Amino acid sequence: MTKADIVNEIAKNTGIDKTTVLTTIEAFMDTVKDSLSKDENVYLRGFGSFVIKKRAEKTARNISKNTTIIIPEHNIPSFKPAKTFTIAVKK
């Protein structure tokens, strides 16, 4: 399902026009991105959590040049679904 499909479904189910729904979804995604970039987790009860995970520094290999490189410590966004969300998907 794409963002356009989500917009169409929400517009159909709520009766709100598509441009308003798209603007709302874009604002939601921007807010989540901004919060995660500030190291603030986003918790949506009954849906899940958008959290920042810290990846430790590690040593890797560049296979084409046969050299060792160091990948610095960095943050990566992650999504952890809520228990009710997981149960609903399993059924």
C-alpha positions as CSV (number, residue, x, y, z in Angstrom):
1,M,0.0,0.0,0.0
2,T,1.4,3.4,-1.0
3,K,0.9,6.8,0.5
4,A,-1.6,7.6,-2.2
5,D,-3.6,4.4,-1.4
6,I,-3.7,5.4,2.3
7,V,-4.9,8.9,1.4
8,N,-7.6,7.4,-0.8
9,E,-8.8,5.0,2.0
10,I,-8.9,7.7,4.6
11,A,-10.7,10.1,2.3
12,K,-13.2,7.5,1.4
13,N,-13.8,6.4,5.0
14,T,-14.0,9.9,6.6
15,G,-15.5,12.0,3.8
16,I,-12.6,14.5,4.1
17,D,-11.2,15.7,0.8
18,K,-7.9,14.1,-0.4
19,T,-5.8,17.3,-0.3
20,T,-6.6,17.8,3.4
21,V,-5.8,14.2,4.1
22,L,-2.5,14.4,2.2
23,T,-1.5,17.5,4.0
24,T,-2.3,15.9,7.4
25,I,-0.3,12.8,6.6
26,E,2.6,14.8,5.4
27,A,2.5,16.9,8.6
28,F,2.4,13.7,10.7
29,M,5.4,12.3,8.9
30,D,7.4,15.5,9.2
31,T,6.6,15.7,12.9
32,V,7.8,12.1,13.4
33,K,11.0,12.8,11.5
34,D,11.7,16.0,13.4
35,S,11.1,14.3,16.7
36,L,13.4,11.4,15.9
37,S,16.1,13.7,14.6
38,K,16.0,15.4,18.1
39,D,16.4,12.0,19.8
40,E,12.8,12.0,20.9
41,N,10.8,8.8,20.6
42,V,7.2,8.8,19.3
43,Y,4.7,6.6,21.1
44,L,1.3,5.9,19.5
45,R,-0.8,3.9,22.0
46,G,-2.3,0.9,20.3
47,F,-0.2,1.2,17.1
48,G,3.5,1.3,18.0
49,S,6.6,3.3,18.8
50,F,9.0,5.0,16.5
51,V,12.3,4.9,18.4
52,I,16.0,5.7,17.8
53,K,18.5,2.9,18.1
54,K,22.1,3.6,18.6
55,R,24.5,1.5,16.5
56,A,27.9,1.0,18.0
57,E,31.1,1.7,16.1
58,K,32.3,-1.4,14.2
59,T,35.0,-2.6,11.9
60,A,34.0,-3.7,8.4
61,R,35.7,-4.7,5.2
62,N,35.7,-3.0,1.8
63,I,35.7,-6.2,-0.4
64,S,36.6,-4.5,-3.7
65,K,39.7,-2.8,-2.2
66,N,40.4,-5.5,0.4
67,T,40.8,-2.9,3.1
68,T,39.4,-2.5,6.6
69,I,37.1,0.5,7.3
70,I,35.6,1.8,10.6
71,I,31.9,2.6,10.6
72,P,31.3,5.2,13.3
73,E,28.6,5.0,15.9
74,H,25.3,6.3,14.5
75,N,21.6,6.4,15.2
76,I,19.0,4.6,13.1
77,P,15.2,4.9,13.2
78,S,13.2,1.9,14.2
79,F,9.5,0.9,14.6
80,K,8.3,-1.4,17.3
81,P,4.6,-2.4,16.9
82,A,2.3,-2.4,19.9
83,K,1.1,-5.7,21.2
84,T,-2.5,-5.2,20.0
85,F,-1.1,-4.3,16.6
86,T,0.9,-7.5,16.4
87,I,-2.1,-9.6,17.5
88,A,-4.3,-8.0,14.9
89,V,-1.8,-8.7,12.1
90,K,-1.4,-12.3,13.2
91,K,-5.1,-13.1,12.9
